[in-house]
Amino acid sequence: MILDEFLHNLHFDIEKASIPNWEVDWEDKPLPFKLYRGLPVVPLSLEVPLTLEELKQPFMPDLRIIGDFLWYVYGLTQISQSVFSLDATDHSDVMQSYRRFAPSGGALYPNELYVYLKIEDLPIGVYHYDVAHHRLVLLREGNFDSYIAKALGNRCDISACFGTVFVSTMFWKNFYKYNNFAYRLQGLDAGVLMGQLLEVSKRFGFETGVYFQFLDRAMNHLLGLSEKEEAVYSVIPLSVEPTIWSANGGERDRIVSAAELCRELTLIQPNHFVRSQRVKEYPMLTKINEASMLDSTTLFSLIEAQENGKCEGQAVALPYAERVSYDFGSVCRKRFSPDMDFILGKVSQLELANLLHEATQSFLYRNDLVSVDQRHETRVSVNLCLYNVEGIPNGAYHYDSTAHALHLVQLGDHRLLLQSGMSLNNVNLLQVPLCLHVTGVKDYYAPTLGYRGYRIQQMEAGMLVQRLLLSAGASGMGGHPLLGYDSNMCDELYKMDPQGKTSLIQIPIGPFRHRPWLMGGLCC
């Protein structure tokens, strides 16, 4: 199967992309977190603050602040136990999962966090964030400013940054359950994590930006990752002051190759534990990962600015909305993905306006896909089907974030149509007033970004999803991201074919009833 066909089927015909007769080996499932063995560790404080307010005066963080930061980004926050049968008399029908503030498909969390830190009271070096024990594990000690800067094509002043975060993906962690569909999930999960990271960074006063393009083998070599097992997906420098940021580097910068850079550091192969004894092969994932790699800084590309076509259809101006101020810690703890718990309630125009405005405005971020001085439309946007929204006719709409207005695509109650397109009836869409679809271009900018463009698009979609979930939570509503829906049907509903766009993920949002359950947090 050629890779273009594989990616097409991942989106439009998953059965063709999957390995036939796949059976999940539940007894041999991997851990939802990576555990290193035999390496120096640095414990982090368990006294994490329960509220976070955006700092007015940023300051250089210490180890305590770094621990709080990492916990809010990706730390364990809940243990969830689900019972499959009310008649169960033992623990055989109880499924236990570890939850974090950022959602993940099946709560499998295929991503890992690594950090390069230069702060007081901590040896300078590269660390893995050990989620299970809330601690740092030292992988390499030393100053790697020059190495990381070169791997980024000398497009960022790493020496002015106190830290750099690496978001990676471990392929087996959700491939064991989702088969080849894991590749689509891994990009989305990475994006949701990155969206959470950027929002947490704002509360700590950190300056950030995302590099999607870097020398893959050089970054994997720095962290000691086997590219057949795990790969870095994004690099996010952290600083307390604005730093030199360039999307395409300077002409004076020497061309760097991954092979050349890897020779600067000795190979490390740290021992780690995943629990699975029978790890199956995933040839399509390793093949698409290898095809997405960048081996030279000459391959870094910029996306040309594209003017979005004028939105057709009747425009519905939304009420004026300001950026919402909310207790970030409280919203993170209250975030909930309702299944059959949605309850139909009327949503006001102001609630809808605040939700869309807050999510899209907070989504704006620095990246290496466009030049820093280039004004551009975001590469992912929001379409939505409304029902029972005050003062707005039921129908399918496109949200124009620039004009803060809805453009009508098709009038009508589309809930039954959307319900018929779901592969699992785990959400009752008849009880949902807002059904959102994050959309992007069908070709995922392949002419410019190649196969790497697919995972970048999935990450950007995930970043917007997390903003939508946080905004919904701040409004007292719940949201449930879904991939089990008919993309072709949704594209037809929104008439997106002429625009060359497609729906990337579906998110029902609305009021919900609280479940009768026992719940306890894992923070002190």
TIBA-446498 format. One record per residue (C-alpha): y negated, z, x; residue number from 1. Coordinates in steps of 0.25 Angstrom, whole numbers, padded with zeros to 4 digits, always signed. Each point is the difference from the previous one (the first is absolute). Layout:
<rs>
(r (Y, Z, X), NUM)
...
</rs>
This chain:
<rs>
(r (+0000, +0000, +0000), 1)
(r (-0013, -0004, +0006), 2)
(r (-0011, +0011, +0001), 3)
(r (-0010, -0007, -0010), 4)
(r (+0011, +0000, -0011), 5)
(r (+0004, +0015, +0003), 6)
(r (-0014, +0004, -0002), 7)
(r (-0002, -0008, -0012), 8)
(r (+0013, +0006, -0006), 9)
(r (-0004, +0014, +0003), 10)
(r (-0012, -0002, -0009), 11)
(r (+0005, -0009, -0011), 12)
(r (+0016, +0000, +0000), 13)
(r (+0005, +0013, +0007), 14)
(r (+0014, -0003, -0003), 15)
(r (+0000, -0012, +0009), 16)
(r (-0006, +0008, +0011), 17)
(r (+0010, +0011, -0001), 18)
(r (+0014, +0002, +0007), 19)
(r (+0011, -0003, -0010), 20)
(r (+0009, +0011, -0005), 21)
(r (-0009, +0011, +0006), 22)
(r (+0005, +0014, -0002), 23)
(r (-0009, +0012, +0004), 24)
(r (+0008, +0010, +0008), 25)
(r (-0007, +0013, -0005), 26)
(r (+0009, +0009, +0009), 27)
(r (-0006, -0006, +0012), 28)
(r (-0014, -0001, -0003), 29)
(r (-0010, +0002, +0011), 30)
(r (-0010, +0011, +0001), 31)
(r (-0014, -0003, -0006), 32)
(r (-0006, +0004, +0013), 33)
(r (+0002, -0002, +0015), 34)
(r (+0005, +0011, +0009), 35)
(r (-0001, +0000, +0015), 36)
(r (+0009, +0008, +0009), 37)
(r (-0002, +0006, +0013), 38)
(r (-0015, -0002, +0001), 39)
(r (-0012, +0009, +0002), 40)
(r (-0006, +0005, -0013), 41)
(r (-0014, +0005, -0005), 42)
(r (+0001, +0008, -0013), 43)
(r (-0012, -0002, -0009), 44)
(r (-0006, +0011, -0009), 45)
(r (+0006, +0002, -0014), 46)
(r (-0013, +0006, -0005), 47)
(r (-0005, -0014, -0006), 48)
(r (-0013, +0001, -0009), 49)
(r (+0003, -0003, -0014), 50)
(r (-0014, -0006, -0002), 51)
(r (-0006, -0012, +0007), 52)
(r (-0015, -0003, +0000), 53)
(r (-0006, -0012, +0007), 54)
(r (-0007, +0005, +0013), 55)
(r (-0014, -0003, +0002), 56)
(r (+0000, +0003, +0015), 57)
(r (+0012, -0005, +0006), 58)
(r (+0005, +0007, +0013), 59)
(r (+0011, -0002, +0010), 60)
(r (+0013, +0006, -0006), 61)
(r (+0009, +0010, +0006), 62)
(r (+0015, +0002, -0001), 63)
(r (-0002, +0007, -0013), 64)
(r (-0008, -0011, -0007), 65)
(r (+0010, -0010, +0005), 66)
(r (+0011, +0007, -0007), 67)
(r (-0008, +0001, -0013), 68)
(r (-0003, -0014, +0001), 69)
(r (+0014, -0005, +0002), 70)
(r (+0006, +0009, -0011), 71)
(r (-0010, -0006, -0010), 72)
(r (+0004, -0014, +0005), 73)
(r (+0015, +0001, +0000), 74)
(r (+0005, +0014, +0000), 75)
(r (+0011, +0006, -0009), 76)
(r (-0007, +0006, -0013), 77)
(r (+0011, +0002, -0010), 78)
(r (+0015, +0000, -0001), 79)
(r (+0005, -0006, -0013), 80)
(r (+0013, +0002, -0007), 81)
(r (+0005, -0010, -0011), 82)
(r (+0012, +0003, -0009), 83)
(r (+0007, -0012, -0005), 84)
(r (+0009, +0007, -0010), 85)
(r (-0004, +0012, -0008), 86)
(r (+0014, +0004, -0001), 87)
(r (+0001, +0001, +0015), 88)
(r (+0008, +0012, +0005), 89)
(r (-0002, -0001, +0015), 90)
(r (-0009, -0007, +0009), 91)
(r (+0006, -0013, +0000), 92)
(r (-0009, -0006, -0010), 93)
(r (-0013, +0005, +0007), 94)
(r (-0008, -0009, +0008), 95)
(r (-0010, +0006, +0010), 96)
(r (-0012, -0007, +0006), 97)
(r (-0011, +0004, +0009), 98)
(r (-0014, -0005, -0005), 99)
(r (-0013, -0003, +0006), 100)
(r (-0014, -0003, -0005), 101)
(r (+0002, -0015, +0003), 102)
(r (+0010, -0005, -0010), 103)
(r (+0012, -0008, +0005), 104)
(r (+0011, -0009, -0007), 105)
(r (+0011, +0009, -0003), 106)
(r (-0006, +0011, +0008), 107)
(r (+0006, -0006, +0013), 108)
(r (-0012, -0001, +0008), 109)
(r (+0004, -0011, +0010), 110)
(r (-0013, +0002, +0009), 111)
(r (-0002, +0009, +0011), 112)
(r (-0013, +0005, +0007), 113)
(r (-0003, +0001, +0015), 114)
(r (-0013, +0005, +0006), 115)
(r (-0007, -0002, +0013), 116)
(r (-0008, +0012, +0002), 117)
(r (-0011, +0005, +0010), 118)
(r (-0005, +0013, -0005), 119)
(r (-0001, +0014, +0006), 120)
(r (+0012, +0010, +0001), 121)
(r (+0009, -0012, +0000), 122)
(r (+0006, -0009, +0011), 123)
(r (-0005, -0014, -0001), 124)
(r (+0011, -0009, -0005), 125)
(r (+0007, -0007, -0011), 126)
(r (+0007, +0009, -0011), 127)
(r (+0009, -0002, -0012), 128)
(r (-0004, +0008, -0012), 129)
(r (+0012, +0007, -0004), 130)
(r (-0001, +0002, -0015), 131)
(r (+0012, +0008, -0002), 132)
(r (-0005, +0011, +0009), 133)
(r (-0015, -0003, +0000), 134)
(r (-0002, -0001, +0015), 135)
(r (-0003, -0010, +0010), 136)
(r (+0011, -0006, +0010), 137)
(r (-0004, -0004, +0013), 138)
(r (+0005, -0014, +0004), 139)
(r (-0009, -0004, +0011), 140)
(r (-0010, +0008, +0008), 141)
(r (-0012, -0006, +0006), 142)
(r (-0013, -0008, -0003), 143)
(r (+0003, -0014, -0006), 144)
(r (-0014, -0004, -0004), 145)
(r (+0001, -0013, +0008), 146)
(r (+0014, -0003, -0004), 147)
(r (-0003, +0001, -0015), 148)
(r (-0013, -0007, +0001), 149)
(r (+0007, -0012, +0007), 150)
(r (+0010, +0000, -0011), 151)
(r (-0011, -0001, -0010), 152)
(r (-0006, -0012, +0008), 153)
(r (-0011, +0009, +0005), 154)
(r (-0007, +0000, -0014), 155)
(r (-0002, +0015, -0001), 156)
(r (-0006, +0010, +0010), 157)
(r (+0013, +0009, +0000), 158)
(r (-0007, +0009, +0011), 159)
(r (-0010, +0005, -0011), 160)
(r (+0011, +0004, -0010), 161)
(r (+0006, +0013, +0000), 162)
(r (+0013, -0005, -0006), 163)
(r (+0007, -0013, -0005), 164)
(r (+0011, +0000, -0011), 165)
(r (+0011, -0009, +0000), 166)
(r (+0007, -0003, -0014), 167)
(r (+0014, -0005, +0002), 168)
(r (+0012, -0004, -0009), 169)
(r (+0015, +0004, +0002), 170)
(r (+0007, -0011, -0006), 171)
(r (+0013, +0007, -0004), 172)
(r (-0007, +0012, -0007), 173)
(r (-0001, -0008, -0013), 174)
(r (+0008, -0012, +0003), 175)
(r (+0013, +0008, -0003), 176)
(r (-0004, +0001, -0014), 177)
(r (-0009, -0012, -0003), 178)
(r (+0007, -0011, +0008), 179)
(r (-0010, -0011, +0005), 180)
(r (-0010, +0004, -0011), 181)
(r (-0003, +0011, +0010), 182)
(r (-0009, -0009, +0008), 183)
(r (-0009, -0002, -0012), 184)
(r (+0000, +0015, -0002), 185)
(r (-0003, +0004, +0014), 186)
(r (-0013, -0008, +0001), 187)
(r (-0005, +0006, -0013), 188)
(r (+0005, +0014, +0004), 189)
(r (-0007, -0001, +0013), 190)
(r (-0013, -0004, -0007), 191)
(r (+0001, +0011, -0010), 192)
(r (+0001, +0010, +0013), 193)
(r (-0012, -0007, +0006), 194)
(r (-0008, +0001, -0012), 195)
(r (+0002, +0015, +0000), 196)
(r (-0003, +0001, +0015), 197)
(r (-0013, -0007, -0002), 198)
(r (-0004, +0009, -0012), 199)
(r (+0004, +0012, +0008), 200)
(r (-0008, -0005, +0012), 201)
(r (-0013, +0000, -0009), 202)
(r (+0002, +0015, -0003), 203)
(r (+0002, +0003, +0014), 204)
(r (-0012, -0008, +0004), 205)
(r (+0008, -0010, +0009), 206)
(r (-0005, -0014, +0003), 207)
(r (+0012, -0009, -0002), 208)
(r (+0004, -0015, -0001), 209)
(r (+0013, -0007, -0001), 210)
(r (+0006, -0010, +0010), 211)
(r (+0011, -0009, -0006), 212)
(r (+0001, -0009, +0012), 213)
(r (+0005, +0006, +0013), 214)
(r (+0010, -0003, +0011), 215)
(r (+0013, +0005, -0007), 216)
(r (+0009, +0002, +0011), 217)
(r (-0010, +0007, +0008), 218)
(r (-0003, +0010, -0011), 219)
(r (+0015, +0002, -0003), 220)
(r (+0002, +0002, +0015), 221)
(r (-0011, +0010, +0001), 222)
(r (+0007, +0008, -0011), 223)
(r (+0014, -0002, +0005), 224)
(r (+0005, -0008, -0013), 225)
(r (+0011, -0009, -0001), 226)
(r (-0005, -0013, -0007), 227)
(r (+0014, -0001, -0007), 228)
(r (-0002, +0013, -0006), 229)
(r (-0015, +0003, -0002), 230)
(r (-0014, -0007, +0002), 231)
(r (-0014, +0003, +0000), 232)
(r (-0007, -0006, -0012), 233)
(r (-0015, +0005, +0003), 234)
(r (-0009, +0007, +0010), 235)
(r (-0011, +0009, -0005), 236)
(r (-0010, +0006, +0011), 237)
(r (-0007, +0013, -0004), 238)
(r (-0014, +0004, +0005), 239)
(r (-0011, +0010, -0004), 240)
(r (-0011, -0010, +0004), 241)
(r (-0001, -0015, -0003), 242)
(r (+0007, -0008, +0011), 243)
(r (+0000, -0014, +0005), 244)
(r (+0008, -0008, -0010), 245)
(r (+0003, -0015, +0001), 246)
(r (+0009, -0008, -0008), 247)
(r (+0002, -0011, +0010), 248)
(r (-0004, +0006, +0014), 249)
(r (-0009, -0006, +0010), 250)
(r (+0001, -0013, +0007), 251)
(r (+0000, +0008, +0014), 252)
(r (+0013, +0007, -0004), 253)
(r (+0012, -0005, +0008), 254)
(r (+0012, -0005, -0008), 255)
(r (+0011, +0010, -0001), 256)
(r (+0015, -0002, -0003), 257)
(r (+0009, +0011, -0005), 258)
(r (+0010, -0003, +0011), 259)
(r (-0011, +0002, +0010), 260)
(r (-0005, +0013, -0006), 261)
(r (+0014, +0006, -0002), 262)
(r (+0002, +0000, +0015), 263)
(r (-0011, +0010, +0002), 264)
(r (+0009, +0011, -0007), 265)
(r (+0014, +0004, +0003), 266)
(r (+0010, -0001, -0012), 267)
(r (+0003, +0012, -0008), 268)
(r (+0011, +0002, -0010), 269)
(r (-0002, +0014, -0006), 270)
(r (+0012, +0005, -0008), 271)
(r (-0002, +0001, -0015), 272)
(r (+0009, +0003, -0012), 273)
(r (+0001, -0008, -0013), 274)
(r (+0012, +0007, -0006), 275)
(r (+0007, -0014, -0004), 276)
(r (+0013, -0002, +0007), 277)
(r (+0002, -0014, -0006), 278)
(r (-0013, -0008, +0002), 279)
(r (+0002, -0014, -0005), 280)
(r (-0007, -0012, +0006), 281)
(r (-0012, -0006, -0007), 282)
(r (-0002, -0014, +0007), 283)
(r (-0010, -0005, -0009), 284)
(r (-0010, +0012, +0002), 285)
(r (+0002, -0001, +0015), 286)
(r (-0002, -0015, +0000), 287)
(r (-0013, +0000, -0008), 288)
(r (-0005, +0012, +0008), 289)
(r (+0002, -0008, +0013), 290)
(r (-0006, -0012, -0006), 291)
(r (-0012, +0008, -0004), 292)
(r (-0002, +0006, +0015), 293)
(r (-0012, -0004, +0008), 294)
(r (+0003, -0002, +0015), 295)
(r (-0014, -0003, +0005), 296)
(r (-0014, +0003, -0004), 297)
(r (-0003, -0015, -0001), 298)
(r (+0008, +0001, -0013), 299)
(r (-0010, +0010, -0007), 300)
(r (-0007, -0007, -0012), 301)
(r (-0011, +0001, -0009), 302)
(r (+0000, -0003, -0015), 303)
(r (-0011, -0010, -0004), 304)
(r (-0009, +0005, -0011), 305)
(r (+0004, -0005, -0013), 306)
(r (-0009, +0000, -0012), 307)
(r (+0007, +0004, -0012), 308)
(r (-0001, -0010, -0012), 309)
(r (-0009, +0004, -0011), 310)
(r (+0007, +0009, -0010), 311)
(r (+0001, -0008, -0014), 312)
(r (+0002, +0007, -0013), 313)
(r (-0009, +0009, -0008), 314)
(r (-0006, +0011, +0009), 315)
(r (+0000, +0015, -0004), 316)
(r (-0010, +0008, +0008), 317)
(r (+0005, +0014, +0003), 318)
(r (-0008, +0012, +0000), 319)
(r (-0008, +0004, +0012), 320)
(r (+0010, +0008, +0009), 321)
(r (-0003, +0008, +0012), 322)
(r (+0009, +0004, +0011), 323)
(r (+0008, +0012, -0005), 324)
(r (+0000, +0013, +0007), 325)
(r (+0013, +0008, -0002), 326)
(r (+0008, +0011, +0007), 327)
(r (+0009, -0009, +0009), 328)
(r (+0011, +0011, +0002), 329)
(r (+0001, +0003, -0015), 330)
(r (+0001, -0015, -0004), 331)
(r (+0011, -0002, +0011), 332)
(r (+0008, +0012, -0005), 333)
(r (-0002, -0005, -0015), 334)
(r (+0004, -0014, +0003), 335)
(r (+0012, -0004, -0009), 336)
(r (+0008, -0012, -0003), 337)
(r (+0004, +0001, -0015), 338)
(r (+0012, -0007, -0004), 339)
(r (+0003, +0002, -0015), 340)
(r (-0012, +0010, +0000), 341)
(r (-0011, -0009, -0003), 342)
(r (-0007, +0003, -0013), 343)
(r (-0009, -0010, -0007), 344)
(r (-0014, +0005, +0000), 345)
(r (-0014, -0007, -0002), 346)
(r (-0007, -0003, +0014), 347)
(r (-0015, +0000, +0000), 348)
(r (-0008, -0012, +0006), 349)
(r (-0006, +0010, +0010), 350)
(r (+0014, +0005, +0004), 351)
(r (+0005, -0014, +0003), 352)
(r (-0013, -0004, +0007), 353)
(r (+0001, +0013, +0009), 354)
(r (+0014, -0003, +0003), 355)
(r (-0002, -0015, +0004), 356)
(r (-0013, +0003, +0007), 357)
(r (+0005, +0012, +0008), 358)
(r (+0013, -0007, +0005), 359)
(r (-0006, -0013, +0004), 360)
(r (-0012, +0006, +0007), 361)
(r (+0008, +0010, +0008), 362)
(r (+0010, -0011, +0004), 363)
(r (-0011, -0007, +0009), 364)
(r (+0004, +0003, +0015), 365)
(r (-0002, -0006, +0014), 366)
(r (+0012, -0009, +0004), 367)
(r (+0003, -0012, +0010), 368)
(r (+0002, -0011, -0010), 369)
(r (-0015, -0004, -0002), 370)
(r (-0012, +0001, +0010), 371)
(r (-0008, +0013, -0002), 372)
(r (-0012, -0007, -0004), 373)
(r (+0007, -0009, -0010), 374)
(r (-0002, +0004, -0015), 375)
(r (+0012, -0004, -0008), 376)
(r (+0008, +0003, -0013), 377)
(r (+0011, +0009, +0002), 378)
(r (+0014, -0007, +0001), 379)
(r (+0006, +0008, -0011), 380)
(r (-0006, +0002, -0014), 381)
(r (+0004, +0006, -0013), 382)
(r (+0004, -0006, -0013), 383)
(r (+0003, +0008, -0012), 384)
(r (+0005, +0001, -0014), 385)
(r (-0007, +0009, -0010), 386)
(r (+0004, +0007, -0013), 387)
(r (-0008, +0010, -0007), 388)
(r (-0012, +0001, +0009), 389)
(r (-0013, +0004, -0007), 390)
(r (-0009, -0012, -0003), 391)
(r (+0009, -0011, +0007), 392)
(r (+0009, -0009, -0007), 393)
(r (+0014, +0001, +0003), 394)
(r (+0004, -0011, +0010), 395)
(r (+0003, -0005, +0015), 396)
(r (-0012, +0001, +0009), 397)
(r (-0005, -0003, +0014), 398)
(r (-0008, +0011, +0007), 399)
(r (-0012, -0005, +0008), 400)
(r (-0003, +0011, +0009), 401)
(r (-0013, -0007, +0005), 402)
(r (-0006, -0001, -0014), 403)
(r (+0007, +0013, -0005), 404)
(r (+0005, -0008, -0012), 405)
(r (+0012, -0005, -0007), 406)
(r (+0003, -0014, -0003), 407)
(r (+0009, -0003, -0012), 408)
(r (+0012, -0009, +0003), 409)
(r (+0008, +0002, -0013), 410)
(r (-0003, +0008, -0012), 411)
(r (+0012, +0008, -0007), 412)
(r (+0009, +0012, +0002), 413)
(r (+0009, -0004, +0011), 414)
(r (+0008, +0013, +0001), 415)
(r (+0013, -0006, -0006), 416)
(r (-0001, -0012, +0010), 417)
(r (-0002, +0009, +0012), 418)
(r (+0012, +0009, -0005), 419)
(r (+0009, -0012, -0001), 420)
(r (-0003, -0004, +0014), 421)
(r (+0005, +0013, +0006), 422)
(r (+0013, +0001, +0007), 423)
(r (+0002, +0015, -0003), 424)
(r (-0005, +0006, -0013), 425)
(r (-0004, +0013, +0008), 426)
(r (-0015, -0001, -0006), 427)
(r (-0003, -0002, -0014), 428)
(r (-0012, -0009, +0001), 429)
(r (-0003, +0001, -0015), 430)
(r (-0006, +0014, +0004), 431)
(r (-0008, -0005, +0011), 432)
(r (-0015, -0004, -0003), 433)
(r (-0002, -0006, +0014), 434)
(r (+0010, -0009, +0008), 435)
(r (-0006, -0005, +0013), 436)
(r (+0004, -0011, +0009), 437)
(r (-0004, -0001, +0015), 438)
(r (-0001, -0014, +0003), 439)
(r (-0001, -0009, +0012), 440)
(r (+0001, -0014, +0005), 441)
(r (+0014, -0006, -0001), 442)
(r (+0001, -0006, +0014), 443)
(r (-0004, +0014, +0007), 444)
(r (-0009, -0007, +0009), 445)
(r (+0012, -0006, +0007), 446)
(r (-0008, -0012, +0006), 447)
(r (-0008, +0010, +0008), 448)
(r (+0008, +0012, +0001), 449)
(r (+0014, -0006, +0000), 450)
(r (+0012, +0009, -0005), 451)
(r (-0008, +0012, +0004), 452)
(r (-0010, -0003, -0012), 453)
(r (+0011, +0004, -0010), 454)
(r (+0001, +0015, +0005), 455)
(r (-0015, +0001, +0002), 456)
(r (-0002, -0004, -0014), 457)
(r (+0010, +0010, -0005), 458)
(r (-0007, +0011, +0008), 459)
(r (-0013, -0004, -0006), 460)
(r (+0006, +0000, -0014), 461)
(r (+0006, +0014, +0003), 462)
(r (-0014, +0005, +0005), 463)
(r (-0007, -0004, -0013), 464)
(r (+0012, +0006, -0008), 465)
(r (-0002, +0014, +0007), 466)
(r (-0015, -0001, -0004), 467)
(r (+0003, -0003, -0014), 468)
(r (+0010, +0011, -0001), 469)
(r (-0010, +0010, +0006), 470)
(r (-0011, -0005, -0010), 471)
(r (+0009, +0002, -0011), 472)
(r (+0004, +0014, +0004), 473)
(r (-0015, +0003, +0001), 474)
(r (-0001, -0004, -0015), 475)
(r (+0011, +0008, -0004), 476)
(r (+0010, -0012, -0002), 477)
(r (+0013, -0004, +0007), 478)
(r (+0004, -0013, +0006), 479)
(r (+0014, -0005, +0003), 480)
(r (+0001, -0012, +0010), 481)
(r (+0011, -0010, -0004), 482)
(r (+0006, -0012, +0007), 483)
(r (+0011, -0002, -0011), 484)
(r (-0008, -0010, -0008), 485)
(r (-0001, -0015, -0003), 486)
(r (-0010, -0005, +0010), 487)
(r (+0001, -0014, -0006), 488)
(r (-0003, +0005, -0014), 489)
(r (-0012, +0008, +0005), 490)
(r (-0006, -0012, +0008), 491)
(r (+0001, -0008, -0013), 492)
(r (-0006, +0011, -0008), 493)
(r (-0012, +0000, +0009), 494)
(r (+0000, -0015, +0002), 495)
(r (+0000, +0002, +0015), 496)
(r (+0007, -0013, +0005), 497)
(r (-0013, -0008, +0001), 498)
(r (-0006, +0011, +0009), 499)
(r (+0013, +0000, +0009), 500)
(r (+0001, +0015, -0003), 501)
(r (+0012, +0009, -0004), 502)
(r (+0002, +0014, -0005), 503)
(r (+0005, +0009, +0012), 504)
(r (+0003, +0013, -0008), 505)
(r (-0001, +0006, -0014), 506)
(r (-0007, +0014, -0002), 507)
(r (+0001, +0006, -0014), 508)
(r (-0012, +0010, -0001), 509)
(r (-0003, +0010, -0012), 510)
(r (+0001, +0014, -0005), 511)
(r (+0013, +0007, +0001), 512)
(r (+0008, +0013, -0005), 513)
(r (+0004, +0010, +0011), 514)
(r (+0014, +0002, +0002), 515)
(r (+0007, +0013, -0002), 516)
(r (+0004, +0003, +0014), 517)
(r (-0001, +0010, +0011), 518)
(r (-0008, -0005, +0012), 519)
(r (-0005, +0007, +0012), 520)
(r (-0008, -0005, +0012), 521)
(r (+0004, +0000, +0015), 522)
(r (-0014, +0004, +0005), 523)
(r (-0004, +0014, +0004), 524)
</rs>
